[in-house]
Amino acid sequence: MPIRLPRIVSAKKVPKGYFAVYVGENQKRFVIPVSFLNQPLFQDLLGLSEEEFGYNHPTGGLRILCDEDVFLDVTSRLN
């Protein structure tokens, strides 16, 4: 079973060392560690998202192009 990542409800606060991503069709917001950026598996997800959305995100967070369940599965492997 995948580990649930902490999710911050407030759109204004992201702790130092973390960043916001929006995942799935409903763009559910997750706040994840910056250290994930160094992980090849996470970089693959970002590459797919770049192809679809680019990197200009006015919402302040990256949009990740995948199912929420896939995202949770991938990120649980990075812990």
C-alpha positions in Angstrom: 0.0 0.0 0.0 1.5 3.4 -0.9 2.4 5.9 1.7 0.3 9.0 1.7 2.4 12.1 1.5 1.6 15.1 3.6 -0.8 17.5 1.9 -1.1 21.1 2.8 -4.5 22.5 2.4 -3.5 26.2 2.5 -2.5 27.4 -0.9 -0.3 30.1 0.6 2.2 28.1 2.7 4.8 25.6 1.5 7.5 24.7 4.1 11.1 25.3 3.2 12.6 22.4 1.3 9.2 21.5 -0.3 7.2 22.5 -3.3 3.7 22.1 -4.6 2.6 19.8 -7.4 -0.9 19.3 -8.8 -1.7 15.8 -9.8 -4.3 14.0 -11.8 -7.5 15.1 -13.5 -8.8 17.0 -10.5 -5.4 18.6 -9.9 -5.1 17.5 -6.3 -2.4 19.5 -4.5 0.5 17.7 -2.8 3.5 19.3 -1.2 6.6 17.1 -1.7 10.3 17.4 -0.7 12.6 19.2 -3.1 14.9 16.1 -2.8 12.5 14.3 -5.1 13.9 16.4 -8.0 17.1 14.4 -7.9 15.4 11.1 -8.3 15.3 9.5 -11.8 11.8 8.1 -11.3 10.5 11.5 -10.4 12.4 13.1 -13.2 10.6 10.8 -15.6 7.2 12.1 -14.3 8.4 15.7 -14.8 9.5 14.9 -18.3 6.1 13.6 -19.3 4.5 16.7 -17.7 6.8 19.0 -19.5 5.7 17.5 -22.8 2.1 18.1 -22.0 2.0 21.3 -20.0 5.5 23.0 -20.2 6.9 24.6 -17.1 4.9 27.8 -17.0 2.5 27.3 -14.1 0.5 30.4 -12.9 -0.9 28.4 -10.0 2.6 28.3 -8.4 3.0 24.6 -8.5 3.9 22.0 -11.2 1.2 20.0 -12.8 2.0 16.3 -13.0 0.5 14.3 -15.8 -0.5 11.0 -14.3 -3.2 9.3 -12.2 -3.1 10.2 -8.5 -2.6 6.5 -7.6 0.4 6.3 -9.9 1.9 9.5 -8.4 1.4 8.1 -4.9 3.0 4.8 -5.9 6.0 6.5 -7.5 6.6 8.9 -4.6 6.2 6.1 -2.0 9.2 4.4 -3.7 11.3 7.5 -3.2 11.1 7.7 0.6 
